[in-house]
């Protein structure tokens, strides 16, 4: 009998959420206290609600007195950086909800940054029995979790700018990559976004910075209405393409626009990628990034409350994270049910 498996949506029941903690040997060294304060907010927002898998060379001092410590499952492991979304397992479930842990190659977003230690974290987690399931070595293919979105029903949303970027899988063309994804994830369709970017983004337009699949055939996406903004043309074209997308049943998606964050610049005057699309879906809550922009922060919360009725909408100040060109979703990875061993 043929085994059935699927790539769960992020809102599928979860057993864990992973954080890979910043330390003095990461790019956060110059602002470690500031970013640790942000990670502490994220960690406690998660661990107060569901189990947290924590990866770092040493257990963080700031968490030693956490009231939620019993819900934190720690493993000591060398790391380059903190972007768990992109170096973590991508997990399938079979027909009996048994996990299949896919270990793809992470190469620092097309060899832009060192990733040798981060690319071994999954092996460490498996060997240390911090996760359970069937391990599948997929390291002959470069794929980051932030570059794909699944609805759990056979549709994958991605961007051509990322998946067709040089220094990832440049021996394969679009048709070959789509066929690989369909086979690996048991998909029925791949929706390719061909437009959209954020200034300062290192990922070559990860889809989780631009547009997100949500329950009830909904897509939440970043909308730019300011014609003078450098993003307007590309994000308007993305919006028009989203309108053309259809579900497997041939119906248009419900489209919920998120506000475009006001421009944020680094100390060198370069724009950095503040985006409200980089939210994390949890079992009973949605954590979303805020940027000290009260009106935009409020609007984003309102949109997410409509997209996720019944879930608590929790804002996390992510002004620190965008200084290294990522945000809240980028530093987390959810694992579906049955990945966390019963012994933990």
Secondary structure, DSSP 8 states (H G I E B T S, - for coil): ----EEE--TTS-EEEEEEE---TTSTTGGGHHHHHHHHHHHHHHHHTTS-EEEEESS--GGGTT-TTGGGEEEEE---S---HHHHS-EEEEETT--EEEEEEE--HHHHTS--TTGGGHHHHHHHTTSS-SEEEEEEEEE--GGGEEE-SSSEEEEEHHHHT-TTTSTTS-HHHHHHHHHHHHT-SEEEEE-----TT-SSSS-GGGTEEEETTTEEEEE----TTSTTHHHHHHHHHHHHH-B-TTS-B-EEEEE-----EE-TTS-EE---TT--EE-SSEEEEEE-S-HHHHHHHHHHHHHHTTTSEEEEEE-TTGGGGT--TGGGEEEEETT-S-TT-
